[in-house]
Amino acid sequence: MSNNYFQREKSKNISNSDRRQSSDELSELRRLLFGVEKTELDKLYERLNNPRITAEDVSGILPDATKLRSLQDHTLGDAMVTTVEHAIQASVKKDENVLATAIFPIVGPATRKAVTSALQEMMQSLDRTLEYSVSPKSVRWRLEARQTGKTFAEIVLLRTLIYRVEQVFLIHKKNGLLLQHIVAPLVTIQDPDLVAAMLTAIQDFVRDSFHTQNKDGLQSLQFGDLVIWIEEGPQAVLASIIRGTAPQELRLVFQEAIEKIHQKFNQELISFEGETEPLAGSKTDLESCLRSQQKSKQKSNYTYALVFLSLIASTIGLWSFFSIRERIRWNTYLKKLDSQPGIIVVKAEQQYGKYFISGMRDPLAVDPNELLQQTNLNPEEIRSQWENFISLEPQLISKRATQLLKAPKTVSFKVDANGILHASGSAPHEWIVKARKLWNFIPGIIKYQDNNLIDNTLSLIETYKKQIEQERLFFFEGTTELLPEEEKKIQGLQIKIKKMLYATKSVGMKVQIQILGHTDNSGTDNRNIILSQNRANKILSYLSSQGIDISSLSAIGVSSSQPLRLELSEKERKYNRGVSFEVVLTDSYK
């Protein structure tokens, strides 16, 4: 293995040595051929091998070279298509705003022009379609087409067209061969060569049959609504097939065309031997002969189209208005339903012009039909299906509590977030006791509080108490006979005492009404004590006679020890000759 290794290394050294020797010899040969020193030759090669210098040299001649190549053919443009496409794609990927900014000035005008042109063509086409399809004139034309056996399109063309150049033939005058042929759009043609040969034959036939001079030629032929105008030149003939009645000025157009063709292609016409390719450029002059003229409308343009579009726009506008209004009303109805406590909309849709809605409704929730009337929707177009359920929303719990507990109007309920039902206002004692027993039957309530609820009975008892204690009955001096004006007062008093006793009994309270007899200080104490007691007993007897249970009443004579008024004048002493009342309540309701 060591011998092979040394042999390989030796071969490499010999090879490298040969290469250096060859390179030196080549450099010497170049120096002799070009007559330059080695250093200058090295500089020359360095310049040739420097890509930067080469690129600068090429950039100086590249524009002119590109321009010259473009004048020769389109090869350079075809070759650059792919490169330009890739460059545009790369530019868009890098920053689409650059290209957008560059083409912005032309996009707007181009778009507007295209849209304007398209709209104008559409209006013209629609106007013609409507006029020729639904107008009274079109009905007459359809009848004419049926009577004559022609197509409706042919009748329309005949009635709306003054003239139209349908075909133009350029025929060689000497041999009768067709040089060029052009035809108007949507025109049915036969074999152009055959038509050219027939025209030539007809012209020769006329010339031979009627012994006309060779310089004379056939100028026109007419077949029904078609006419053929012929214009001759030194080497070629221009034949135009015209439908309708063309003005004589049109011949000037044909003459000008044949003259231009002879001016441009005179040598080609003289040397013509059957090859039409050299005369292809004459089509431009022949196309200038394809002219037409239609009858001018008496009415303004687009009359039918505008009327038709107005009807369509009005119909669409009305339909859109009612449809949008109906949709707004439907959405409003759904929103109102969703906002109502105790109503859950599960499904709402529109099918076949009807609205279908289904969901769940608490019996205490608002009636959906009432909301429907507020939206002005047609009830006959609404199909509703509601399933009953018990809602635990606070508003409905309060409403359910009012219904189940039969609460008076003076009581209101409120449910807090913890499920506690709070009662406030005022109510009779019996209802308050009943409500404290029945609140457990209300769904969604875990506790009942009536701290803010005023018992009407207790309040009424307090009112009766104040009214009774404010009463005063006065007597004549030294007697137990009431003053005349006190008769009415004692009648009202007994009614208040009866209500007081009934109210206290209903709430389980005990009441004691004390009748206090009073005298002035004019007599002796013993006499005054007896007189005051007699006055109190008289009132007690009267109340007893009115059916009042006297077990709750007591008569006490206090003489002048408890005057009704203090520091009275001599004339005012009568105000202490009376009876007063004091109400004592025990075992009050808690």
C-alpha positions as CSV (number, residue, x, y, z in Angstrom):
1,M,0.0,0.0,0.0
2,S,2.9,2.4,0.7
3,N,4.3,1.9,-2.8
4,N,1.0,2.7,-4.4
5,Y,0.7,5.8,-2.3
6,F,4.2,7.1,-3.4
7,Q,3.4,6.4,-7.0
8,R,0.2,8.4,-6.9
9,E,1.9,11.4,-5.2
10,K,4.6,11.3,-7.9
11,S,2.0,11.3,-10.7
12,K,0.3,14.3,-9.1
13,N,3.5,16.3,-9.0
14,I,4.3,15.4,-12.6
15,S,0.8,16.5,-13.7
16,N,1.0,19.8,-11.8
17,S,4.4,20.5,-13.3
18,D,3.0,19.8,-16.8
19,R,0.1,22.2,-16.3
20,R,2.4,25.1,-15.1
21,Q,4.7,24.5,-18.1
22,S,1.7,24.6,-20.5
23,S,0.4,27.8,-19.0
24,D,3.7,29.5,-19.3
25,E,4.0,28.4,-22.9
26,L,0.4,29.7,-23.7
27,S,1.2,33.0,-22.1
28,E,4.3,33.4,-24.1
29,L,2.4,32.5,-27.3
30,R,-0.2,35.2,-26.5
31,R,2.5,37.8,-25.9
32,L,4.1,37.0,-29.3
33,L,0.8,37.1,-31.2
34,F,-0.6,40.3,-29.6
35,G,2.7,42.1,-29.2
36,V,2.2,43.0,-25.6
37,E,4.2,42.4,-22.5
38,K,3.1,39.8,-20.0
39,T,2.0,42.4,-17.5
40,E,-0.1,44.3,-20.0
41,L,-1.6,41.0,-21.2
42,D,-2.4,40.1,-17.7
43,K,-4.2,43.4,-17.3
44,L,-6.2,42.7,-20.5
45,Y,-7.3,39.3,-19.2
46,E,-8.1,40.8,-15.9
47,R,-10.4,43.3,-17.6
48,L,-12.0,40.7,-19.7
49,N,-12.6,38.4,-16.8
50,N,-14.0,41.2,-14.5
51,P,-17.8,40.9,-14.6
52,R,-18.3,44.5,-13.3
53,I,-16.4,46.0,-16.2
54,T,-18.2,43.7,-18.7
55,A,-21.6,44.7,-17.3
56,E,-20.8,48.4,-17.6
57,D,-19.7,48.0,-21.2
58,V,-22.9,46.1,-22.1
59,S,-25.1,48.6,-20.3
60,G,-23.9,51.3,-22.7
61,I,-25.0,49.5,-25.8
62,L,-28.0,47.6,-24.5
63,P,-30.7,50.3,-25.1
64,D,-29.6,50.7,-28.8
65,A,-29.3,47.0,-29.3
66,T,-32.8,46.4,-27.9
67,K,-34.3,49.1,-30.1
68,L,-32.6,47.7,-33.3
69,R,-33.8,44.2,-32.5
70,S,-37.3,45.3,-31.9
71,L,-37.4,46.9,-35.3
72,Q,-36.4,43.7,-37.0
73,D,-39.0,41.3,-35.5
74,H,-40.8,40.5,-32.3
75,T,-38.5,37.8,-31.0
76,L,-37.0,39.9,-28.3
77,G,-40.4,40.9,-27.0
78,D,-41.6,37.3,-27.0
79,A,-38.5,36.3,-25.1
80,M,-39.0,39.0,-22.5
81,V,-42.6,38.2,-21.7
82,T,-41.8,35.6,-19.1
83,T,-39.2,37.8,-17.5
84,V,-41.5,40.8,-17.3
85,E,-44.3,38.6,-15.9
86,H,-42.0,37.2,-13.1
87,A,-40.8,40.8,-12.4
88,I,-44.4,42.0,-12.0
89,Q,-45.3,39.1,-9.7
90,A,-42.2,39.7,-7.6
91,S,-43.0,43.4,-7.3
92,V,-46.6,42.7,-6.2
93,K,-45.5,40.1,-3.6
94,K,-42.9,42.6,-2.3
95,D,-45.2,45.6,-2.1
96,E,-48.5,45.8,-4.1
97,N,-48.8,49.5,-3.4
98,V,-46.0,50.3,-5.8
99,L,-47.8,48.8,-8.8
100,A,-51.1,50.1,-7.6
101,T,-49.7,53.7,-7.4
102,A,-48.2,53.4,-10.8
103,I,-51.4,52.4,-12.6
104,F,-53.8,54.4,-10.5
105,P,-53.9,57.5,-12.8
106,I,-55.2,55.3,-15.7
107,V,-57.4,52.8,-13.9
108,G,-60.0,55.3,-12.9
109,P,-60.5,56.9,-16.4
110,A,-60.3,53.5,-18.1
111,T,-62.9,52.0,-15.8
112,R,-65.3,54.9,-16.1
113,K,-64.9,54.8,-19.9
114,A,-65.6,51.1,-20.0
115,V,-68.6,51.4,-17.7
116,T,-70.0,54.3,-19.7
117,S,-69.6,52.5,-23.0
118,A,-71.1,49.3,-21.6
119,L,-74.1,51.1,-20.1
120,Q,-74.7,53.0,-23.4
121,E,-74.5,49.8,-25.4
122,M,-76.9,48.1,-23.0
123,M,-79.4,51.0,-23.1
124,Q,-79.3,51.0,-26.9
125,S,-79.7,47.3,-27.1
126,L,-82.5,47.2,-24.6
127,D,-84.2,50.1,-26.3
128,R,-84.1,48.3,-29.6
129,T,-85.2,45.0,-28.1
130,L,-88.2,46.6,-26.4
131,E,-89.1,48.7,-29.5
132,Y,-88.9,45.7,-31.8
133,S,-90.5,43.2,-29.4
134,V,-93.3,44.9,-27.4
135,S,-94.1,48.0,-29.4
136,P,-97.2,48.3,-31.7
137,K,-94.8,48.6,-34.6
138,S,-93.3,45.2,-33.8
139,V,-96.7,43.6,-33.9
140,R,-97.3,44.9,-37.5
141,W,-93.8,43.7,-38.5
142,R,-94.5,40.2,-37.1
143,L,-97.7,40.0,-39.1
144,E,-95.9,41.2,-42.2
145,A,-93.2,38.5,-41.6
146,R,-95.9,35.8,-41.3
147,Q,-97.7,37.0,-44.5
148,T,-94.5,37.4,-46.6
149,G,-92.8,34.3,-45.3
150,K,-89.7,36.3,-44.3
151,T,-88.1,36.1,-40.9
152,F,-88.9,38.8,-38.3
153,A,-85.2,39.9,-38.4
154,E,-85.4,40.5,-42.1
155,I,-88.5,42.6,-41.7
156,V,-86.9,44.6,-38.9
157,L,-83.9,45.2,-41.1
158,L,-85.9,46.3,-44.0
159,R,-88.1,48.7,-42.0
160,T,-85.3,50.2,-39.9
161,L,-82.4,50.4,-42.3
162,I,-82.0,53.0,-45.0
163,Y,-79.0,51.2,-46.5
164,R,-76.1,48.9,-45.5
165,V,-73.1,47.8,-47.5
166,E,-73.0,44.1,-46.8
167,Q,-70.1,42.9,-49.0
168,V,-67.3,44.4,-51.0
169,F,-65.4,42.5,-53.7
170,L,-62.0,43.5,-55.2
171,I,-61.8,41.7,-58.6
172,H,-58.9,41.7,-61.0
173,K,-60.1,43.4,-64.2
174,K,-58.1,41.4,-66.6
175,N,-58.7,37.8,-65.5
176,G,-61.8,38.2,-63.2
177,L,-60.1,36.6,-60.2
178,L,-61.1,37.6,-56.7
179,L,-58.3,39.7,-55.1
180,Q,-59.9,40.6,-51.7
181,H,-63.3,40.2,-50.1
182,I,-64.8,41.7,-46.9
183,V,-68.2,41.3,-45.4
184,A,-70.3,43.2,-42.7
185,P,-71.0,41.4,-39.4
186,L,-74.0,39.0,-39.3
187,V,-74.3,38.8,-43.1
188,T,-74.7,35.4,-44.7
189,I,-72.4,34.9,-47.7
190,Q,-71.9,32.5,-50.5
191,D,-68.6,31.5,-52.1
192,P,-66.9,34.8,-52.8
193,D,-64.9,33.4,-55.7
194,L,-68.0,32.1,-57.3
195,V,-69.7,35.5,-56.8
196,A,-66.8,37.3,-58.4
197,A,-66.8,35.0,-61.3
198,M,-70.5,35.5,-61.9
199,L,-70.1,39.3,-61.7
200,T,-67.4,39.2,-64.3
201,A,-69.4,36.8,-66.5
202,I,-72.5,39.1,-66.3
203,Q,-70.4,42.1,-67.2
204,D,-68.8,40.3,-70.2
205,F,-72.3,39.0,-71.2
206,V,-73.7,42.6,-71.3
207,R,-70.7,43.9,-73.1
208,D,-70.8,41.1,-75.8
209,S,-74.6,41.1,-76.2
210,F,-75.1,44.8,-76.6
211,H,-71.8,45.5,-78.5
212,T,-70.6,48.1,-76.0
213,Q,-67.1,49.5,-76.1
214,N,-64.5,47.8,-73.9
215,K,-64.0,50.9,-71.9
216,D,-67.6,50.9,-70.9
217,G,-68.6,48.7,-67.9
218,L,-71.6,47.7,-65.9
219,Q,-72.2,50.2,-63.1
220,S,-75.0,48.7,-61.1
221,L,-77.2,45.6,-60.8
222,Q,-80.4,45.3,-58.8
223,F,-82.1,42.2,-57.4
224,G,-85.1,42.9,-55.2
225,D,-83.9,44.9,-52.2
226,L,-80.3,44.3,-53.1
227,V,-78.2,46.5,-55.4
228,I,-74.7,46.0,-56.7
229,W,-72.6,49.1,-57.4
230,I,-69.5,48.6,-59.5
231,E,-66.5,51.0,-59.7
232,E,-63.8,50.2,-62.2
233,G,-60.1,51.1,-62.1
234,P,-57.3,50.5,-64.6
235,Q,-56.4,47.1,-63.1
236,A,-59.2,46.2,-60.7
237,V,-63.0,46.4,-60.2
238,L,-64.7,47.2,-56.8
239,A,-68.1,45.6,-56.5
240,S,-70.3,46.5,-53.5
241,I,-73.5,44.7,-52.5
242,I,-75.9,47.1,-50.9
243,R,-79.2,46.4,-49.2
244,G,-81.6,49.3,-49.2
245,T,-81.5,52.7,-51.0
246,A,-78.0,54.2,-50.8
247,P,-77.3,57.9,-51.6
248,Q,-75.2,58.7,-54.7
249,E,-72.6,60.2,-52.4
250,L,-71.7,56.7,-51.5
251,R,-70.2,56.2,-55.0
252,L,-67.6,58.8,-54.1
253,V,-66.5,56.6,-51.2
254,F,-66.2,53.6,-53.5
255,Q,-64.3,55.7,-56.1
256,E,-61.9,57.0,-53.5
257,A,-61.3,53.5,-52.2
258,I,-60.5,52.0,-55.7
259,E,-58.2,55.0,-56.4
260,K,-56.3,54.5,-53.2
261,I,-55.9,50.8,-53.9
262,H,-54.4,51.5,-57.4
263,Q,-52.2,54.1,-55.9
264,K,-50.8,51.8,-53.2
265,F,-50.8,48.5,-55.1
266,N,-50.5,49.5,-58.8
267,Q,-47.4,47.4,-59.4
268,E,-48.9,44.4,-57.6
269,L,-52.0,44.6,-59.7
270,I,-50.1,44.8,-62.9
271,S,-47.9,41.8,-62.1
272,F,-50.7,39.8,-60.5
273,E,-50.5,36.1,-61.3
274,G,-52.9,34.6,-58.8
275,E,-51.1,35.3,-55.5
276,T,-53.3,37.6,-53.3
277,E,-51.0,37.9,-50.3
278,P,-49.2,41.1,-51.6
279,L,-52.7,42.8,-51.8
280,A,-53.7,42.0,-48.2
281,G,-53.1,45.6,-47.2
282,S,-56.0,46.7,-49.4
283,K,-58.5,45.4,-46.8
284,T,-58.1,48.7,-44.9
285,D,-59.4,50.7,-47.8
286,L,-62.1,48.1,-48.5
287,E,-63.4,48.2,-44.9
288,S,-64.0,52.0,-45.3
289,C,-66.7,51.1,-47.8
290,L,-68.7,49.1,-45.2
291,R,-71.1,51.8,-44.3
292,S,-74.7,51.8,-43.2
293,Q,-77.5,54.3,-42.2
294,Q,-80.6,53.6,-40.1
295,K,-83.8,55.6,-39.9
296,S,-83.7,58.2,-37.3
297,K,-86.2,57.8,-34.5
298,Q,-88.7,60.5,-33.9
299,K,-88.8,59.8,-30.2
300,S,-85.8,60.5,-28.0
301,N,-83.3,57.7,-27.5
302,Y,-83.9,55.1,-24.9
303,T,-87.6,55.9,-24.5
304,Y,-88.7,52.3,-24.3
305,A,-85.7,51.3,-22.3
306,L,-86.3,54.1,-19.8
307,V,-90.0,53.4,-19.5
308,F,-89.3,49.7,-19.0
309,L,-86.5,50.3,-16.5
310,S,-88.6,52.8,-14.7
311,L,-91.4,50.2,-14.3
312,I,-88.9,47.6,-13.2
313,A,-87.2,50.1,-10.8
314,S,-90.6,51.1,-9.3
315,T,-91.6,47.5,-8.9
316,I,-88.3,46.5,-7.3
317,G,-88.4,49.7,-5.1
318,L,-91.9,49.0,-3.9
319,W,-91.2,45.3,-3.3
320,S,-87.9,46.2,-1.5
321,F,-89.7,48.8,0.6
322,F,-92.4,46.5,1.8
323,S,-90.0,43.6,2.2
324,I,-87.6,45.6,4.2
325,R,-90.4,47.2,6.3
326,E,-91.8,43.7,7.0
327,R,-88.4,42.4,7.9
328,I,-87.8,45.3,10.3
329,R,-91.2,44.7,11.9
330,W,-90.4,41.0,12.3
331,N,-87.0,41.8,13.9
332,T,-88.6,44.3,16.2
333,Y,-91.2,41.7,17.3
334,L,-88.4,39.2,18.0
335,K,-86.5,41.7,20.0
336,K,-89.5,42.6,22.1
337,L,-90.2,38.9,22.8
338,D,-86.6,38.3,23.8
339,S,-86.7,41.3,26.2
340,Q,-89.8,40.0,28.0
341,P,-89.3,38.0,31.2
342,G,-90.8,34.5,31.0
343,I,-90.5,34.2,27.2
344,I,-87.8,32.2,25.5
345,V,-87.7,32.1,21.7
346,V,-86.3,28.8,20.5
347,K,-86.9,29.0,16.7
348,A,-87.9,31.8,14.4
349,E,-88.0,31.5,10.6
350,Q,-89.8,32.6,7.4
351,Q,-91.2,30.1,4.9
352,Y,-93.5,30.5,2.0
353,G,-94.4,34.1,2.9
354,K,-95.3,33.1,6.5
355,Y,-93.5,33.6,9.8
356,F,-93.1,30.7,12.2
357,I,-92.0,31.1,15.8
358,S,-91.8,28.6,18.6
359,G,-90.5,28.7,22.2
360,M,-91.5,28.6,25.9
361,R,-93.7,31.0,27.8
362,D,-94.5,31.4,31.5
363,P,-98.3,31.8,32.0
364,L,-97.7,35.0,33.8
365,A,-95.6,36.5,31.0
366,V,-97.0,39.1,28.6
367,D,-99.2,37.8,25.9
368,P,-97.2,37.6,22.6
369,N,-100.3,38.7,20.7
370,E,-100.2,42.0,22.5
371,L,-96.7,42.6,21.4
372,L,-97.7,41.5,17.9
373,Q,-100.3,44.3,17.7
374,Q,-97.6,46.9,18.5
375,T,-95.5,45.9,15.5
376,N,-98.2,46.3,12.9
377,L,-97.5,42.8,11.6
378,N,-100.4,40.8,10.0
379,P,-101.4,38.2,12.7
380,E,-102.6,35.9,9.9
381,E,-99.0,35.6,8.7
382,I,-97.7,34.6,12.1
383,R,-97.7,31.0,13.3
384,S,-96.8,30.7,17.0
385,Q,-96.3,27.7,19.2
386,W,-95.5,28.2,22.9
387,E,-94.9,25.6,25.6
388,N,-95.7,26.4,29.2
389,F,-92.9,26.6,31.9
390,I,-92.3,28.2,35.2
391,S,-89.8,31.1,35.0
392,L,-87.7,32.1,37.9
393,E,-87.0,35.6,36.8
394,P,-87.5,38.1,39.6
395,Q,-90.3,40.0,37.9
396,L,-92.4,36.9,37.4
397,I,-91.7,35.6,40.9
398,S,-93.0,38.9,42.3
399,K,-96.0,38.7,40.0
400,R,-96.6,35.1,41.0
401,A,-96.4,36.0,44.8
402,T,-99.0,38.7,44.3
403,Q,-101.3,36.2,42.6
404,L,-100.8,33.2,44.9
405,L,-100.9,35.3,48.2
406,K,-103.8,37.4,46.9
407,A,-102.0,40.5,48.1
408,P,-103.8,43.8,48.4
409,K,-102.9,46.6,46.2
410,T,-101.0,48.3,49.0
411,V,-98.5,45.5,49.1
412,S,-95.5,45.2,46.7
413,F,-92.9,42.4,46.4
414,K,-89.3,42.4,45.4
415,V,-87.0,39.4,44.9
416,D,-83.2,39.9,45.5
417,A,-80.4,37.9,44.0
418,N,-80.4,35.5,47.0
419,G,-84.0,34.4,46.3
420,I,-85.4,36.3,49.3
421,L,-88.9,37.7,48.8
422,H,-89.3,41.1,50.4
423,A,-92.8,42.5,51.2
424,S,-93.4,46.2,51.7
425,G,-96.3,48.6,52.0
426,S,-99.3,47.9,54.3
427,A,-101.8,45.2,54.7
428,P,-104.5,43.9,57.1
429,H,-103.3,41.8,60.0
430,E,-105.2,38.7,58.8
431,W,-103.4,38.8,55.4
432,I,-100.0,39.3,57.0
433,V,-100.5,36.2,59.1
434,K,-101.7,34.2,56.1
435,A,-98.8,35.3,53.9
436,R,-96.3,34.1,56.5
437,K,-97.8,30.6,56.1
438,L,-98.2,30.4,52.3
439,W,-94.9,31.9,50.9
440,N,-93.3,28.5,50.9
441,F,-95.5,27.5,48.0
442,I,-94.0,30.2,45.7
443,P,-91.4,28.6,43.3
444,G,-87.9,30.1,43.5
445,I,-88.3,31.6,47.0
446,I,-86.0,30.5,49.8
447,K,-87.0,33.1,52.4
448,Y,-89.7,35.6,53.2
449,Q,-89.3,39.0,54.9
450,D,-92.0,41.5,55.8
451,N,-90.0,43.9,58.1
452,N,-91.1,46.8,55.9
453,L,-94.7,45.7,55.8
454,I,-97.0,47.8,58.0
455,D,-99.9,46.1,59.7
456,N,-103.0,48.2,58.8
457,T,-104.9,46.9,61.9
458,L,-102.3,48.1,64.3
459,S,-102.1,51.4,62.5
460,L,-105.8,51.7,62.7
461,I,-105.9,50.9,66.4
462,E,-103.4,53.7,67.0
463,T,-105.6,56.0,65.0
464,Y,-108.7,55.0,67.0
465,K,-106.8,55.4,70.3
466,K,-105.8,59.0,69.4
467,Q,-109.3,59.9,68.2
468,I,-110.9,58.5,71.4
469,E,-108.4,60.2,73.7
470,Q,-109.0,63.5,72.0
471,E,-112.7,63.4,72.7
472,R,-114.2,65.7,75.4
473,L,-117.8,65.7,76.7
474,F,-119.0,68.8,78.7
475,F,-121.8,69.1,81.3
476,F,-123.9,71.9,82.9
477,E,-122.4,73.2,86.1
478,G,-123.1,71.0,89.1
479,T,-125.1,68.4,87.1
480,T,-124.6,65.2,85.0
481,E,-126.6,66.7,82.1
482,L,-124.6,67.1,78.9
483,L,-124.6,70.3,77.1
484,P,-126.9,70.3,74.0
485,E,-124.0,70.3,71.5
486,E,-122.5,67.2,73.0
487,E,-125.2,64.8,71.8
488,K,-123.7,64.5,68.4
489,K,-120.2,64.0,69.8
490,I,-121.2,61.1,72.0
491,Q,-122.9,59.3,69.1
492,G,-119.6,59.5,67.0
493,L,-117.7,58.4,70.1
494,Q,-119.5,55.2,70.5
495,I,-118.8,54.2,66.9
496,K,-115.1,54.8,67.3
497,I,-115.1,52.7,70.6
498,K,-116.8,49.8,68.8
499,K,-114.2,49.9,66.0
500,M,-111.5,50.1,68.5
501,L,-112.7,47.0,70.4
502,Y,-113.2,45.0,67.2
503,A,-109.7,45.9,65.9
504,T,-108.0,45.0,69.1
505,K,-109.9,41.7,69.3
506,S,-108.8,40.7,65.7
507,V,-105.1,41.1,66.6
508,G,-105.4,39.5,70.0
509,M,-104.8,42.7,72.0
510,K,-106.3,43.7,75.2
511,V,-107.7,47.2,75.6
512,Q,-109.0,49.1,78.6
513,I,-110.9,52.4,78.0
514,Q,-111.0,54.5,81.1
515,I,-113.8,57.1,81.3
516,L,-112.5,60.0,83.5
517,G,-115.0,62.3,85.2
518,H,-113.9,65.9,85.9
519,T,-115.2,69.0,87.8
520,D,-114.1,72.5,88.3
521,N,-112.8,73.6,91.7
522,S,-116.0,75.6,92.7
523,G,-117.4,73.0,95.1
524,T,-116.1,71.0,98.0
525,D,-113.9,68.0,97.4
526,N,-116.4,65.4,98.5
527,R,-119.1,66.9,96.4
528,N,-116.7,67.2,93.4
529,I,-115.6,63.5,93.8
530,I,-119.2,62.3,93.8
531,L,-120.1,64.6,90.8
532,S,-117.2,63.5,88.7
533,Q,-117.9,59.8,89.4
534,N,-121.6,60.3,88.4
535,R,-120.6,62.0,85.2
536,A,-118.3,59.1,84.3
537,N,-121.0,56.6,85.2
538,K,-123.5,58.3,83.0
539,I,-121.2,58.0,79.9
540,L,-120.6,54.4,80.8
541,S,-124.3,53.7,81.0
542,Y,-124.9,55.3,77.6
543,L,-122.2,53.2,75.9
544,S,-123.6,50.1,77.5
545,S,-127.0,51.0,76.2
546,Q,-125.5,51.1,72.7
547,G,-124.4,47.4,72.9
548,I,-120.8,48.0,73.9
549,D,-119.2,45.4,76.1
550,I,-118.4,47.4,79.3
551,S,-115.9,44.8,80.4
552,S,-113.3,46.8,78.5
553,L,-114.6,50.1,79.9
554,S,-114.2,51.6,83.4
555,A,-115.6,54.8,85.0
556,I,-113.4,56.8,87.3
557,G,-114.1,60.2,89.0
558,V,-111.0,62.3,89.4
559,S,-112.8,65.5,90.6
560,S,-110.7,68.6,90.1
561,S,-107.4,66.8,90.8
562,Q,-106.9,66.3,87.1
563,P,-108.2,69.4,85.4
564,L,-108.7,69.3,81.6
565,R,-107.3,72.8,81.3
566,L,-105.0,74.8,83.6
567,E,-105.1,78.4,84.5
568,L,-108.6,79.1,83.2
569,S,-110.5,82.3,83.6
570,E,-113.8,82.4,85.4
571,K,-115.7,82.1,82.1
572,E,-113.5,79.2,80.9
573,R,-114.0,77.1,84.0
574,K,-116.7,75.2,82.1
575,Y,-114.0,73.3,80.1
576,N,-113.2,71.4,83.3
577,R,-116.8,70.2,83.8
578,G,-116.5,67.2,81.5
579,V,-115.4,63.7,80.8
580,S,-112.2,62.6,79.1
581,F,-111.0,59.1,77.9
582,E,-107.8,57.2,78.2
583,V,-107.0,54.0,76.2
584,V,-104.7,51.4,77.7
585,L,-103.4,48.7,75.3
586,T,-101.8,45.5,76.6
587,D,-100.4,42.3,75.0
588,S,-99.7,44.2,71.7
589,Y,-99.1,42.2,68.6
590,K,-95.5,41.5,67.6
